C-alpha cells in the first residue's frame, strides 16, 4: 500500500514467474506479436542478452535463481517490468516525465530504468524501516515521485552521486576498479 496525501493507493507487482517468462520468450523466438504486459516483459528480456541462455531453459529450471555474482534475473526483470509499467501508465506521473527528461539528456533507456529501480528500491527500504520502527509503513508514492522530480534534471554523473555512487554505472557492467 502507498501513502499519497492521506489516501491509500495499492501498488501491485506484475505477475512475473518463470512460466510467464517462458511463454514470452518462446513467442519472441517464434516471431509472434506480444500483447499488453508481454511487451514490457519482452523488452526487459531483450535488454538482458547476458541471460538469453537462462531464458532458453526457463521451462526446466527450478530452485534457487541467484547467479554466482549475486544477481537474481527474475527479481531484476520484475523490477524492470514494474518500472516500465509505471512509465507507461504514468503512475506516478513523474515516472514518465523522469523517463522523457533523461532521454533528452542522452541516457539510454536501459540506464534510465536502472536509475529508477535504484530510486524505487530506496523508497521501498524506507517504507519497510518506517513499518518496523513505528508500526506504520507503506510505500510513499508521493515521496517517490518527488525524488524523481528533484533529480531528473541533473547531469548523469551528478544524478548518480545523489544516489550515493561516485561513478556512472552502466547497466550490468561491474563497477570500475576500486569501487
VOBAMAR-137602 format. One record per residue (C-alpha): residue in three letters; chain; x negated, y negated, z negated. Coordinates in Angstrom, 3 decimals, padded with zeros to 6 digits. Example, Ala and Ser with C-alpha at 12.3 -4.5 7.8 and 13.67 -1.06 7.14 Angstrom:
2
(r 'ALA','A',(-012.300,004.500,-007.800)),
(r 'SER','A',(-013.670,001.060,-007.140)),
***
This chain:
179
(r 'UNK','A',(000.000,000.000,000.000)),
(r 'UNK','A',(-001.075,-003.568,000.535)),
(r 'UNK','A',(-000.524,-006.748,-001.376)),
(r 'UNK','A',(000.431,-009.504,001.050)),
(r 'UNK','A',(001.686,-012.680,-000.573)),
(r 'UNK','A',(003.656,-010.777,-003.202)),
(r 'UNK','A',(005.310,-008.295,-000.867)),
(r 'UNK','A',(004.144,-004.754,-000.274)),
(r 'UNK','A',(003.011,-003.616,003.158)),
(r 'UNK','A',(002.399,000.047,003.946)),
(r 'UNK','A',(-000.800,000.866,005.811)),
(r 'UNK','A',(-000.762,004.304,007.352)),
(r 'UNK','A',(-003.767,006.133,008.668)),
(r 'UNK','A',(-003.171,007.690,012.070)),
(r 'UNK','A',(-002.642,011.432,012.009)),
(r 'UNK','A',(-006.031,012.457,013.301)),
(r 'UNK','A',(-007.108,016.034,012.883)),
(r 'UNK','A',(-009.140,018.498,014.899)),
(r 'UNK','A',(-006.064,019.783,016.709)),
(r 'UNK','A',(-005.147,016.273,017.905)),
(r 'UNK','A',(-008.764,015.559,018.865)),
(r 'UNK','A',(-008.974,018.851,020.756)),
(r 'UNK','A',(-005.801,018.115,022.726)),
(r 'UNK','A',(-007.007,014.614,023.641)),
(r 'UNK','A',(-010.466,015.902,024.566)),
(r 'UNK','A',(-009.012,018.582,026.851)),
(r 'UNK','A',(-006.709,016.039,028.523)),
(r 'UNK','A',(-009.696,013.766,029.119)),
(r 'UNK','A',(-011.791,016.612,030.531)),
(r 'UNK','A',(-008.954,017.625,032.878)),
(r 'UNK','A',(-008.306,014.046,034.014)),
(r 'UNK','A',(-004.810,013.803,032.527)),
(r 'UNK','A',(-003.351,010.454,031.599)),
(r 'UNK','A',(-003.479,009.610,027.899)),
(r 'UNK','A',(-000.381,008.135,026.318)),
(r 'UNK','A',(000.156,005.953,023.238)),
(r 'UNK','A',(-002.197,006.674,020.366)),
(r 'UNK','A',(-004.102,009.095,022.608)),
(r 'UNK','A',(-005.602,006.012,024.293)),
(r 'UNK','A',(-007.240,004.857,021.040)),
(r 'UNK','A',(-008.418,008.357,020.282)),
(r 'UNK','A',(-009.770,008.961,023.775)),
(r 'UNK','A',(-011.631,005.643,023.857)),
(r 'UNK','A',(-013.102,006.327,020.427)),
(r 'UNK','A',(-014.262,009.751,021.572)),
(r 'UNK','A',(-015.709,008.324,024.792)),
(r 'UNK','A',(-017.641,005.752,022.738)),
(r 'UNK','A',(-019.496,008.584,020.982)),
(r 'UNK','A',(-021.324,010.644,023.625)),
(r 'UNK','A',(-023.664,011.993,020.958)),
(r 'UNK','A',(-020.695,014.025,019.682)),
(r 'UNK','A',(-019.492,015.402,023.048)),
(r 'UNK','A',(-020.893,018.873,022.232)),
(r 'UNK','A',(-018.898,018.828,018.979)),
(r 'UNK','A',(-015.747,017.829,020.852)),
(r 'UNK','A',(-016.225,020.800,023.189)),
(r 'UNK','A',(-015.872,023.218,020.267)),
(r 'UNK','A',(-013.201,021.479,018.189)),
(r 'UNK','A',(-010.787,024.354,018.572)),
(r 'UNK','A',(-013.222,026.796,016.938)),
(r 'UNK','A',(-014.943,024.643,014.303)),
(r 'UNK','A',(-013.926,024.917,010.680)),
(r 'UNK','A',(-015.314,024.000,007.305)),
(r 'UNK','A',(-017.458,021.034,006.390)),
(r 'UNK','A',(-017.581,018.408,009.126)),
(r 'UNK','A',(-020.537,016.459,007.767)),
(r 'UNK','A',(-023.527,016.406,010.082)),
(r 'UNK','A',(-027.108,016.703,008.796)),
(r 'UNK','A',(-027.506,012.895,008.985)),
(r 'UNK','A',(-024.552,012.488,006.581)),
(r 'UNK','A',(-022.095,011.342,009.254)),
(r 'UNK','A',(-018.641,012.875,009.439)),
(r 'UNK','A',(-017.495,012.376,013.068)),
(r 'UNK','A',(-013.847,012.981,012.215)),
(r 'UNK','A',(-013.713,010.377,009.442)),
(r 'UNK','A',(-015.648,007.974,011.653)),
(r 'UNK','A',(-013.257,008.463,014.571)),
(r 'UNK','A',(-010.312,007.945,012.226)),
(r 'UNK','A',(-011.688,004.529,011.308)),
(r 'UNK','A',(-012.247,003.726,014.994)),
(r 'UNK','A',(-008.656,004.647,015.818)),
(r 'UNK','A',(-007.290,002.742,012.843)),
(r 'UNK','A',(-009.190,-000.440,013.755)),
(r 'UNK','A',(-008.128,-000.049,017.402)),
(r 'UNK','A',(-004.539,000.148,016.219)),
(r 'UNK','A',(-004.983,-002.995,014.096)),
(r 'UNK','A',(-006.315,-004.870,017.121)),
(r 'UNK','A',(-003.594,-003.641,019.479)),
(r 'UNK','A',(-000.745,-004.236,017.023)),
(r 'UNK','A',(-002.172,-007.487,015.634)),
(r 'UNK','A',(-001.748,-006.093,012.148)),
(r 'UNK','A',(-003.150,-008.182,010.700)),
(r 'UNK','A',(-003.164,-010.806,013.446)),
(r 'UNK','A',(-006.745,-011.688,012.502)),
(r 'UNK','A',(-007.873,-008.258,013.734)),
(r 'UNK','A',(-007.002,-009.055,017.341)),
(r 'UNK','A',(-008.335,-012.605,017.030)),
(r 'UNK','A',(-011.604,-011.351,015.500)),
(r 'UNK','A',(-011.985,-008.875,018.353)),
(r 'UNK','A',(-011.435,-011.528,021.036)),
(r 'UNK','A',(-013.720,-014.057,019.324)),
(r 'UNK','A',(-016.546,-011.524,019.035)),
(r 'UNK','A',(-016.186,-010.502,022.694)),
(r 'UNK','A',(-016.583,-014.179,023.623)),
(r 'UNK','A',(-019.752,-014.264,021.520)),
(r 'UNK','A',(-021.145,-011.402,023.620)),
(r 'UNK','A',(-020.832,-008.497,021.180)),
(r 'UNK','A',(-019.957,-005.102,022.642)),
(r 'UNK','A',(-016.539,-003.649,021.959)),
(r 'UNK','A',(-018.101,-000.750,020.056)),
(r 'UNK','A',(-020.234,-003.028,017.881)),
(r 'UNK','A',(-017.180,-005.183,017.101)),
(r 'UNK','A',(-015.280,-002.108,015.946)),
(r 'UNK','A',(-018.224,-001.259,013.681)),
(r 'UNK','A',(-018.186,-004.798,012.254)),
(r 'UNK','A',(-014.504,-004.430,011.483)),
(r 'UNK','A',(-014.959,-000.953,009.986)),
(r 'UNK','A',(-017.612,-002.416,007.694)),
(r 'UNK','A',(-015.297,-005.203,006.525)),
(r 'UNK','A',(-012.321,-002.839,006.180)),
(r 'UNK','A',(-014.282,-000.317,004.114)),
(r 'UNK','A',(-015.459,-003.093,001.790)),
(r 'UNK','A',(-011.862,-004.131,001.186)),
(r 'UNK','A',(-010.856,-000.513,000.575)),
(r 'UNK','A',(-013.569,-000.231,-002.075)),
(r 'UNK','A',(-012.469,-003.496,-003.711)),
(r 'UNK','A',(-008.885,-002.258,-003.854)),
(r 'UNK','A',(-009.990,001.025,-005.413)),
(r 'UNK','A',(-012.071,-000.829,-008.025)),
(r 'UNK','A',(-009.109,-003.045,-008.931)),
(r 'UNK','A',(-006.952,000.041,-009.273)),
(r 'UNK','A',(-009.478,001.733,-011.533)),
(r 'UNK','A',(-010.246,-001.302,-013.698)),
(r 'UNK','A',(-006.830,-002.867,-014.114)),
(r 'UNK','A',(-004.461,-000.105,-013.145)),
(r 'UNK','A',(-003.231,-002.243,-010.290)),
(r 'UNK','A',(-004.752,-001.952,-006.947)),
(r 'UNK','A',(-003.978,-001.568,-003.371)),
(r 'UNK','A',(-005.347,-002.889,-000.184)),
(r 'UNK','A',(-005.051,-006.661,000.085)),
(r 'UNK','A',(-004.205,-007.192,003.746)),
(r 'UNK','A',(-004.256,-010.962,003.408)),
(r 'UNK','A',(-007.782,-010.933,001.924)),
(r 'UNK','A',(-008.959,-008.604,004.696)),
(r 'UNK','A',(-007.541,-010.948,007.345)),
(r 'UNK','A',(-009.116,-013.930,005.594)),
(r 'UNK','A',(-012.516,-012.237,005.611)),
(r 'UNK','A',(-012.237,-011.568,009.344)),
(r 'UNK','A',(-011.262,-015.200,009.900)),
(r 'UNK','A',(-014.216,-016.508,007.835)),
(r 'UNK','A',(-016.819,-014.511,009.744)),
(r 'UNK','A',(-015.501,-014.327,013.332)),
(r 'UNK','A',(-017.297,-017.466,014.476)),
(r 'UNK','A',(-020.708,-016.594,013.065)),
(r 'UNK','A',(-023.619,-015.692,015.294)),
(r 'UNK','A',(-024.176,-011.953,015.270)),
(r 'UNK','A',(-027.286,-011.903,013.012)),
(r 'UNK','A',(-025.581,-014.264,010.523)),
(r 'UNK','A',(-022.424,-012.148,010.504)),
(r 'UNK','A',(-024.380,-009.006,009.613)),
(r 'UNK','A',(-026.326,-010.968,006.991)),
(r 'UNK','A',(-023.000,-011.980,005.395)),
(r 'UNK','A',(-022.161,-008.284,005.293)),
(r 'UNK','A',(-025.423,-007.580,003.488)),
(r 'UNK','A',(-027.758,-006.488,006.298)),
(r 'UNK','A',(-030.961,-008.245,007.270)),
(r 'UNK','A',(-030.943,-006.745,010.763)),
(r 'UNK','A',(-028.367,-006.374,013.534)),
(r 'UNK','A',(-027.272,-002.735,013.572)),
(r 'UNK','A',(-026.466,-001.080,016.863)),
(r 'UNK','A',(-023.689,001.463,016.813)),
(r 'UNK','A',(-025.038,004.899,015.900)),
(r 'UNK','A',(-028.686,003.979,016.044)),
(r 'UNK','A',(-030.883,004.475,012.999)),
(r 'UNK','A',(-031.907,001.312,011.144)),
(r 'UNK','A',(-035.282,-000.175,012.055)),
(r 'UNK','A',(-038.330,000.974,010.106)),
(r 'UNK','A',(-038.327,-000.266,006.523)),
(r 'UNK','A',(-034.531,-000.636,006.204)),
***
